[in-house]
Structure formats: structure tokens, C-alpha cells
Amino acid sequence: MKILHTGDWHLGKRLDFFSRLEEQKEVLDEICHIADQEQVDAVIVAGDLFDAYNPPVEAIELLYKTLRRLTNGGKRPVIAIAGNHDSADRIDAPDVLARECGILFIGYPNAKLNTLQIENGFSITQTDHGFVEIQLPQYNYPLRVLTTPFANEWRLKQFLGIEDKEQQLQEVLRQRWQALTDTYCDEQGVNMLTAHLYMLQRGGEVLEEPEGEKPLKIGNADIVYSDNIPRQIQYTALGHLHRFIPIAGHAAPVIYASSPLAYSFSEAGQQKYVVVVDAVPNHQVSCERVALTSGRPLHRKRFVQIDEAVSWLHDNPNALVELTLVSDTYLTSMDLKRIHEAHDGIIHIIPVVKQDTASSTMATNSINLDQDIQQLFLDYFRYRTGQEANTEIIDLLHEVIYHESEEED
């Protein structure tokens, strides 16, 4: 039995002002092709389907179309759980229609699906709160999946009965997972867990959450350790961290598959993957990470010469760039015009002006408040930057002053 593990799609996400929707269409198309080429039997999407509780219409359409393709006409079950960026209500909303298509949405912890038989497809044979058993017609053994969507404090209290999260989260999850596996997960089926949470090896390295990601780790209260996973589980499909990370501390693989695209410049240079798991009952699974190639690469670049920056931008037209420019003086409007004309994917330009020690000593802590507004500004500019304001800066100051004066009149 082959299962494809992906997650953290963040549909609708922008990189500052820059839309990533076309890239998301391309990479999800690539994931669908991988599922078909590998002839996978089931798909797990481990949370953060959307980037916001109220995603744009285009992102919603892209999600439903992609999941529908992944089901292969209802023959391939797709299990999609909610992450911390998702509205659990929105994930659960299309449940009835989605299940008839082979899509199993799970928004809340402790969710219980209904049994189901899809014509010429799979069936849901057993369910419980946080558990589903699926029978595929081509196998004489079932797929069992423990499901743990993201749970904030309110959901933990309402659905799991947790009052003191820091003291109880570990124990409650351990007990629930163990009770479910003891009840349903014998050696006659493939047993998996999918969860959207922050998991570490006990005593292991603390992993950084993605830049711009809503954090799950607040102190130690939200950390779940891999040794809480029951021994019967053959593979744990995690979501939340955006790079491929195997987590030690359990006898079977515990893996963050990664996001399909680099969503912040802290992820620049990261290779993105999906994971294809080959499993049979009562045996160690084999895992293959399959590299994704779609999407524009992210680069953080630093230049001293404008000509070098422009040359690199011309040579890398497909990149999305955070550009740091180091110079002795402030960038002129002509410099900025050259840079922007050289590339359509510049997200940030960070000017760094070298501090001139001699000029810096001119700065003083005393301020003459009797000066006019221009001289006050020039003194402040010199104090903050160690540089004298050039004519362009002064012209901009005049434009602001005169614009405000006209509005007052």
C-alpha cells in the first residue's frame, strides 16, 4: 500500500504584496502527477490547507479541484486535517459532499466520521473520535489513521477536556492515541497517525518555526514529544514545519514532509518534497521523499555594486528576491529605477549605508528646537545616519511639507 504525505499548502498566501497563486496551481498539479505516477493508494494532507481563516475564493476553488483530482474519481481516499491557519468550521463545512467524492475533511480534534461506501471505490469500515479505518478494494487489509488536527486552547478544553494545557497536553494525547491503537490497530492492518502540531524528540534539538508562521511553540506548553506515539504506529505524517524533517525518538518514521513552496525568505534555498510511504501490516515502512520542482526560487542577495546587482537580476529572471544593497550613500532614484527595470520579482530592497566615522562624530545629543523644520530634519538625519542628506532627500522633504500645507489651506 502506497500513501502520499504532503501538507502546509497555505493556499492564498502572498509573499508581502506578491501573489503565489499561479505557483501554487503549478506545484499542486505536480503533486497530482506524482500521485498518479507513483500509483499511490491514499493521500494525507497534514494541515494548513489555507493560509488564513477566510481565504480568497480562488484559493478555495484550487483546494477543492486539487483534492478532487487526488481522489482519482473516488478510488483514492484523501484525508485532509485542519492546521493552525485553517478555520475548522470551514474545513468541516463541505463534509457530506466531499466524502461522496472520496475527500475526508477533519477540522476538529475528536472528530468522528460516518461509515461510508463509495461505489466502485473504498469504504470507511470503522470510525471513532480521532480515528478512521479505510478498506481499499485492491487490498485484503485496511488502512487505519489516527487524526489529530491543530487544537488551540479553546478546542483543547472543549473537545479533549484539557484545562491546564502545559501539564496535560502530553498525557492526554498519549492516552488518546494509545487507547485508539489498542482498540483498533492490530497487526492485520497498516497503522498511521497524522497530526498538525509541534513535535520534537525528547531531549533533542529545538526546531525553528518558519518565519511568518503563526507559532505553535510557546515555551514548552505546546511541544509534543515523539515518544508519546504508540508503538503500533508505522508512520507519523506531521504538518506545521515547512522543511523536510525526520523526528527521532520513535521506532517508526515521524516526518514533516515540508511545504510545497518556500513561503518566506528564511526558507530560501530549501528543497521541498512530498513523501511516498510504502507500507504493509506488521513491517517497517519504507519512505521515499520526492523533490518538487515547481515554483519560483527565493533568494536573499547582498551586493555592494549596483552593476553587479543588475547583472545578477538579469541572469536570474525567475527568482523572487530580497535584495540588500550596501553603499556609501543613499540610493538615487536612477539606481532604484535600474534595479526595478531589471527584474519583476524583487520583493524587498534593503539599503544599507556604511557609517562614516568622521561624519558620525558630528552627531550630537543636544537639539536646538528653535530651528526651522528643514534644519531640524537635517540635524536628525545626520544624527541617525551619520550622513548629510542629499538633494533628493531634501526635495522629498519639501514635497511632504508643501503637500501638507496645501491640504491645510
C-alpha positions as CSV (number, residue, x, y, z in Angstrom):
1,M,0.0,0.0,0.0
2,K,1.4,3.4,-1.0
3,I,0.4,6.6,0.8
4,L,1.5,10.1,-0.3
5,H,2.1,12.6,2.6
6,T,2.0,16.3,2.0
7,G,0.9,19.4,3.9
8,D,1.2,23.1,4.6
9,W,-0.1,24.2,1.3
10,H,-1.1,27.6,2.6
11,L,-3.3,28.3,-0.4
12,G,-3.9,32.1,-0.8
13,K,-0.6,33.0,0.8
14,R,1.3,36.1,-0.5
15,L,4.9,37.0,-0.2
16,D,4.4,40.5,1.0
17,F,2.4,42.0,-1.9
18,F,3.3,39.2,-4.3
19,S,0.6,36.6,-5.1
20,R,1.8,33.0,-5.2
21,L,-1.5,31.5,-6.6
22,E,-0.1,30.6,-10.0
23,E,2.9,28.9,-8.4
24,Q,0.5,27.0,-6.1
25,K,-1.5,25.8,-9.1
26,E,1.7,24.6,-10.7
27,V,3.0,22.7,-7.7
28,L,-0.3,21.2,-6.8
29,D,-0.6,20.0,-10.4
30,E,2.9,18.4,-9.9
31,I,1.7,16.7,-6.7
32,C,-1.2,15.2,-8.6
33,H,1.1,13.9,-11.3
34,I,3.4,12.4,-8.6
35,A,0.3,10.6,-7.0
36,D,-0.6,9.2,-10.4
37,Q,2.9,8.2,-11.4
38,E,3.6,6.5,-8.1
39,Q,0.2,4.9,-8.2
40,V,-0.5,5.8,-4.6
41,D,-3.5,4.3,-2.8
42,A,-4.2,7.2,-0.4
43,V,-3.2,10.8,0.3
44,I,-2.7,12.6,3.6
45,V,-2.6,16.4,3.7
46,A,-1.4,17.3,7.2
47,G,-3.0,20.7,7.8
48,D,-2.7,24.4,6.9
49,L,-4.6,23.8,3.7
50,F,-5.3,27.6,3.6
51,D,-3.1,30.5,4.8
52,A,-6.0,32.3,6.5
53,Y,-9.3,31.6,8.2
54,N,-11.1,33.5,5.4
55,P,-9.1,32.6,2.2
56,P,-9.8,34.1,-1.2
57,V,-12.3,32.4,-3.5
58,E,-9.5,31.4,-5.9
59,A,-7.7,29.5,-3.1
60,I,-10.9,27.7,-2.1
61,E,-11.6,26.6,-5.7
62,L,-8.0,25.5,-6.0
63,L,-8.2,23.3,-2.9
64,Y,-11.4,21.5,-3.9
65,K,-10.3,21.0,-7.5
66,T,-6.9,19.6,-6.4
67,L,-8.3,17.3,-3.7
68,R,-10.9,16.1,-6.3
69,R,-8.1,15.2,-8.7
70,L,-6.2,13.4,-6.0
71,T,-9.1,11.1,-5.3
72,N,-8.8,9.6,-8.8
73,G,-12.6,9.5,-9.2
74,G,-13.2,8.4,-5.6
75,K,-10.9,5.4,-5.8
76,R,-8.2,7.1,-3.7
77,P,-9.1,8.4,-0.2
78,V,-7.7,11.8,0.6
79,I,-7.5,12.7,4.3
80,A,-7.1,16.4,4.9
81,I,-6.9,17.8,8.5
82,A,-7.0,21.4,9.7
83,G,-3.9,23.3,10.7
84,N,-3.4,26.3,12.9
85,H,-4.0,28.6,9.8
86,D,-7.3,26.9,9.0
87,S,-10.8,27.6,10.2
88,A,-12.0,24.2,11.5
89,D,-15.6,25.1,10.6
90,R,-14.6,25.9,7.0
91,I,-12.7,22.6,6.7
92,D,-15.7,20.7,8.0
93,A,-18.3,22.6,6.0
94,P,-18.3,20.6,2.8
95,D,-18.1,17.3,4.6
96,V,-21.1,15.5,3.2
97,L,-20.4,16.3,-0.5
98,A,-16.7,15.8,0.0
99,R,-17.0,12.3,1.5
100,E,-19.0,11.2,-1.5
101,C,-16.1,12.3,-3.7
102,G,-13.5,10.5,-1.6
103,I,-12.3,13.5,0.4
104,L,-12.3,13.1,4.2
105,F,-12.1,16.5,5.8
106,I,-11.3,16.6,9.6
107,G,-11.5,20.0,11.1
108,Y,-11.7,19.5,14.9
109,P,-9.9,17.2,17.3
110,N,-12.1,14.4,18.5
111,A,-14.0,14.4,15.2
112,K,-15.8,11.2,14.3
113,L,-16.6,10.4,10.6
114,N,-19.6,8.3,9.5
115,T,-19.1,4.9,7.8
116,L,-19.2,5.1,4.0
117,Q,-19.2,3.0,0.9
118,I,-18.2,4.7,-2.4
119,E,-19.4,2.9,-5.4
120,N,-16.5,1.2,-7.2
121,G,-14.2,2.7,-4.6
122,F,-13.1,2.5,-0.9
123,S,-15.2,2.1,2.2
124,I,-14.9,3.5,5.7
125,T,-15.4,0.5,7.9
126,Q,-14.7,1.7,11.4
127,T,-14.6,5.2,13.0
128,D,-14.1,6.7,16.4
129,H,-13.3,10.1,17.7
130,G,-9.9,10.9,16.1
131,F,-9.8,7.6,14.2
132,V,-10.8,6.2,10.8
133,E,-10.4,2.8,9.2
134,I,-10.4,2.5,5.4
135,Q,-10.8,-0.6,3.3
136,L,-9.4,-0.4,-0.2
137,P,-10.9,-3.0,-2.7
138,Q,-7.4,-3.9,-4.0
139,Y,-6.1,-5.0,-0.6
140,N,-7.2,-7.6,1.9
141,Y,-6.0,-5.5,4.9
142,P,-7.2,-2.0,6.0
143,L,-5.6,1.4,6.4
144,R,-6.0,2.9,9.9
145,V,-5.3,6.5,10.6
146,L,-5.3,8.4,13.9
147,T,-6.2,12.0,13.1
148,T,-5.2,15.0,15.3
149,P,-5.9,18.4,13.7
150,F,-4.5,21.5,15.3
151,A,-6.1,22.3,18.7
152,N,-5.9,25.8,20.3
153,E,-6.7,26.3,24.0
154,W,-10.4,26.6,23.3
155,R,-10.5,23.4,21.2
156,L,-8.4,21.5,23.7
157,K,-10.7,22.4,26.5
158,Q,-14.0,21.7,24.6
159,F,-13.0,18.6,22.7
160,L,-10.2,17.0,24.7
161,G,-11.1,18.1,28.2
162,I,-7.8,19.8,28.8
163,E,-7.8,22.6,31.4
164,D,-4.1,23.0,32.1
165,K,-2.5,22.7,28.7
166,E,1.1,22.7,29.8
167,Q,0.6,19.8,32.3
168,Q,-2.0,17.8,30.4
169,L,-1.4,18.0,26.6
170,Q,1.3,15.4,26.5
171,E,-0.6,13.0,28.7
172,V,-4.0,13.4,27.1
173,L,-2.7,12.9,23.6
174,R,-0.6,9.9,24.7
175,Q,-3.6,8.3,26.4
176,R,-6.0,9.0,23.5
177,W,-3.6,7.7,20.9
178,Q,-2.7,4.6,22.9
179,A,-6.4,3.9,23.6
180,L,-7.3,4.1,19.9
181,T,-4.3,2.0,18.8
182,D,-5.0,-0.7,21.5
183,T,-8.7,-0.8,20.3
184,Y,-8.3,-0.7,16.5
185,C,-4.7,-1.1,15.4
186,D,-3.7,-4.7,15.5
187,E,-1.0,-6.3,13.3
188,Q,-3.5,-7.1,10.5
189,G,-3.6,-3.5,9.0
190,V,-1.4,-0.5,8.1
191,N,-1.4,1.9,11.1
192,M,-0.7,5.6,10.8
193,L,-1.0,8.9,12.6
194,T,-1.4,12.3,11.1
195,A,-1.2,15.5,13.2
196,H,-0.7,19.2,12.9
197,L,1.4,20.1,15.9
198,Y,4.9,20.9,17.1
199,M,6.7,17.7,17.7
200,L,10.3,17.1,18.9
201,Q,12.4,14.2,20.1
202,R,12.6,14.4,23.9
203,G,15.9,16.0,24.7
204,G,16.6,16.7,21.0
205,E,17.3,19.9,19.1
206,V,14.7,22.6,19.3
207,L,13.5,23.3,15.7
208,E,12.8,26.8,14.5
209,E,9.3,27.5,13.2
210,P,9.0,29.2,9.8
211,E,9.4,33.0,9.5
212,G,5.9,34.5,9.4
213,E,4.2,31.3,10.6
214,K,1.7,31.5,13.4
215,P,3.8,29.9,16.2
216,L,2.7,26.7,18.0
217,K,5.6,26.6,20.4
218,I,5.0,28.9,23.3
219,G,7.5,28.0,25.9
220,N,7.2,24.2,26.4
221,A,3.4,24.1,26.7
222,D,2.8,23.2,23.1
223,I,5.6,20.7,22.5
224,V,4.6,17.1,22.0
225,Y,7.4,14.5,22.2
226,S,7.7,11.7,19.7
227,D,7.9,9.0,22.4
228,N,4.2,9.6,23.1
229,I,3.4,7.9,19.7
230,P,2.2,4.4,20.3
231,R,4.5,1.6,19.2
232,Q,1.8,0.2,16.8
233,I,2.0,3.3,14.6
234,Q,4.1,2.6,11.5
235,Y,4.4,6.1,10.2
236,T,3.5,9.6,11.5
237,A,2.6,12.3,9.0
238,L,3.2,15.7,10.5
239,G,2.3,19.2,9.4
240,H,3.4,22.7,10.6
241,L,7.2,23.0,9.9
242,H,8.0,23.9,6.3
243,R,11.1,21.9,5.6
244,F,11.6,18.1,5.4
245,I,12.5,16.9,8.9
246,P,12.6,13.4,10.3
247,I,12.0,13.4,14.0
248,A,13.8,10.8,16.0
249,G,12.6,9.2,19.2
250,H,10.2,6.6,17.8
251,A,10.8,3.2,16.3
252,A,8.9,4.1,13.1
253,P,9.4,7.2,10.8
254,V,8.0,10.5,12.2
255,I,8.3,13.1,9.4
256,Y,7.5,16.7,8.5
257,A,7.2,16.4,4.7
258,S,7.7,20.2,4.1
259,S,5.5,22.9,2.4
260,P,5.3,22.6,-1.4
261,L,6.8,26.1,-1.9
262,A,9.2,28.4,0.0
263,Y,6.9,30.8,1.8
264,S,9.4,33.2,3.4
265,F,12.9,34.2,2.8
266,S,14.0,32.2,5.8
267,E,13.2,29.2,3.6
268,A,15.3,30.5,0.7
269,G,17.3,27.6,-0.8
270,Q,15.3,24.8,0.8
271,Q,14.3,21.9,-1.4
272,K,10.6,21.0,-1.0
273,Y,9.2,17.5,-1.0
274,V,6.3,15.1,-0.7
275,V,6.8,11.7,0.9
276,V,5.7,8.4,-0.6
277,V,5.3,5.7,2.1
278,D,5.3,2.0,1.1
279,A,3.6,0.0,3.9
280,V,2.3,-3.5,4.7
281,P,1.0,-4.7,8.0
282,N,3.4,-5.5,10.8
283,H,6.5,-4.4,8.9
284,Q,8.8,-1.4,8.9
285,V,7.6,1.0,6.2
286,S,9.9,2.4,3.5
287,C,9.8,6.1,2.7
288,E,10.9,8.0,-0.4
289,R,11.0,11.8,-0.4
290,V,10.1,13.1,-3.9
291,A,11.5,16.5,-4.8
292,L,9.2,19.2,-6.0
293,T,10.4,21.4,-8.8
294,S,7.6,23.9,-9.4
295,G,7.5,27.5,-8.1
296,R,9.9,30.4,-8.2
297,P,13.0,30.1,-6.0
298,L,13.6,32.5,-3.2
299,H,17.0,34.3,-2.8
300,R,18.5,36.6,-0.3
301,K,21.2,38.5,-2.1
302,R,23.6,41.2,-0.9
303,F,25.6,43.5,-3.3
304,V,27.9,46.4,-3.0
305,Q,27.9,47.5,-6.6
306,I,24.6,48.3,-8.4
307,D,26.0,46.9,-11.7
308,E,26.6,43.6,-10.0
309,A,23.1,43.5,-8.7
310,V,21.6,44.4,-12.0
311,S,23.7,41.7,-13.8
312,W,22.6,39.0,-11.3
313,L,19.0,40.0,-11.6
314,H,19.2,39.7,-15.4
315,D,20.7,36.3,-15.0
316,N,18.0,35.0,-12.6
317,P,14.7,36.2,-14.0
318,N,12.6,33.5,-12.3
319,A,13.7,34.2,-8.8
320,L,11.9,36.1,-6.0
321,V,14.4,38.3,-4.3
322,E,15.2,40.0,-1.1
323,L,17.9,42.4,-2.2
324,T,20.4,44.1,0.2
325,L,22.4,46.9,-1.3
326,V,25.4,48.2,0.6
327,S,26.7,51.7,-0.3
328,D,28.5,54.8,1.0
329,T,25.5,57.0,0.1
330,Y,21.8,56.6,-0.2
331,L,20.4,55.0,-3.4
332,T,19.3,57.5,-6.0
333,S,16.1,57.3,-7.9
334,M,18.0,56.4,-11.0
335,D,19.6,53.4,-9.1
336,L,16.2,52.2,-8.0
337,K,14.8,52.6,-11.5
338,R,17.6,50.4,-13.0
339,I,17.1,47.7,-10.4
340,H,13.3,47.6,-10.7
341,E,13.5,47.6,-14.5
342,A,15.9,44.6,-14.4
343,H,13.5,42.2,-12.6
344,D,9.8,41.7,-11.8
345,G,10.3,39.6,-8.7
346,I,12.0,42.0,-6.2
347,I,10.0,41.7,-3.0
348,H,12.2,43.8,-0.7
349,I,15.1,46.2,-1.2
350,I,17.1,46.8,1.9
351,P,19.5,49.7,1.6
352,V,22.5,49.7,4.0
353,V,24.5,52.9,4.2
354,K,28.0,52.5,5.6
355,Q,28.6,54.6,8.6
356,D,31.3,57.2,8.2
357,T,33.1,57.5,11.5
358,A,34.2,61.1,10.9
359,S,30.6,62.2,10.0
360,S,29.2,60.2,12.9
361,T,31.2,62.2,15.3
362,M,29.3,65.3,14.1
363,A,26.1,63.9,15.6
364,T,25.2,65.5,19.0
365,N,22.8,64.7,21.7
366,S,21.7,68.4,22.1
367,I,19.0,69.7,19.8
368,N,18.2,73.3,19.0
369,L,14.4,73.3,18.9
370,D,14.3,77.0,17.7
371,Q,15.5,75.9,14.2
372,D,13.0,75.7,11.3
373,I,11.6,72.3,10.3
374,Q,14.1,71.7,7.5
375,Q,17.1,72.3,9.7
376,L,15.6,70.1,12.4
377,F,15.2,67.4,9.9
378,L,18.7,67.7,8.5
379,D,20.1,67.5,12.1
380,Y,18.0,64.5,12.8
381,F,19.0,62.8,9.6
382,R,22.7,63.4,10.3
383,Y,22.3,62.1,13.9
384,R,20.5,58.9,12.7
385,T,22.7,58.1,9.7
386,G,26.0,59.8,10.1
387,Q,25.4,61.2,6.6
388,E,24.5,64.5,5.1
389,A,21.1,64.5,3.3
390,N,21.5,64.7,-0.4
391,T,19.4,66.8,-2.7
392,E,16.9,64.1,-3.4
393,I,16.1,63.6,0.3
394,I,15.7,67.4,0.7
395,D,13.4,67.5,-2.4
396,L,11.3,64.8,-0.8
397,L,11.1,66.7,2.4
398,H,9.9,69.8,0.6
399,E,7.3,67.8,-1.2
400,V,5.9,66.5,2.1
401,I,5.9,69.9,3.7
402,Y,4.3,71.7,0.8
403,H,1.7,68.9,0.3
404,E,0.7,69.2,4.0
405,S,0.5,73.0,3.7
406,E,-1.8,72.8,0.7
407,E,-4.1,70.4,2.5
408,E,-4.4,72.7,5.5
409,D,-5.2,75.6,3.2
